[in-house]
């Protein structure tokens, strides 16, 4: 089976949004999980998510990564969340952009890595996204965290994070 964008009509829109938001996103057109975070996650958090989705049978490279703030712009917006009007257009995605990206990828599930991202996803869909919980948003399972990176600092929090992540897939 050829998995190129040309032979997969669903991958066409995914390739479009990956190109459109290339300053903010990584992944390929066949990703089945979208991970939304305010800024690029540290390598420990990325590895933890990749291992989790791999254990669920999606594969280690199943994620498209979307950062609400682009580090490539070289701006300092410390303390300003991506939902603040004063930073939109200066290297930050809007709620409409987040909606366009997620719907373009059309993932099976979504991971929201921090509270700022949960607010933006809530604004994007008009559906409340509770942190440290599993949510249903627009027919998708969404595991949302207040601070995923921070949960990896101790064993109890790690276990709570894993319990939320494994609820993304109904067969686990």
HELIX and SHEET records of a PDB file:
HELIX    1   1 UNK A    5  UNK A    7  5                                   3    
HELIX    2   2 UNK A    9  UNK A   20  1                                  12    
HELIX    3   3 UNK A   43  UNK A   55  1                                  13    
HELIX    4   4 UNK A   71  UNK A   73  5                                   3    
HELIX    5   5 UNK A   95  UNK A  105  1                                  11    
HELIX    6   6 UNK A  115  UNK A  125  1                                  11    
HELIX    7   7 UNK A  148  UNK A  151  1                                   4    
HELIX    8   8 UNK A  155  UNK A  166  1                                  12    
SHEET    1   A 6 UNK A  25  UNK A  26  0                                        
SHEET    2   A 6 UNK A  63  UNK A  67 -1                                        
SHEET    3   A 6 UNK A  33  UNK A  37  1                                        
SHEET    4   A 6 UNK A 109  UNK A 112  1                                        
SHEET    5   A 6 UNK A 140  UNK A 144  1                                        
SHEET    6   A 6 UNK A 133  UNK A 137 -1                                        
END                                                                             
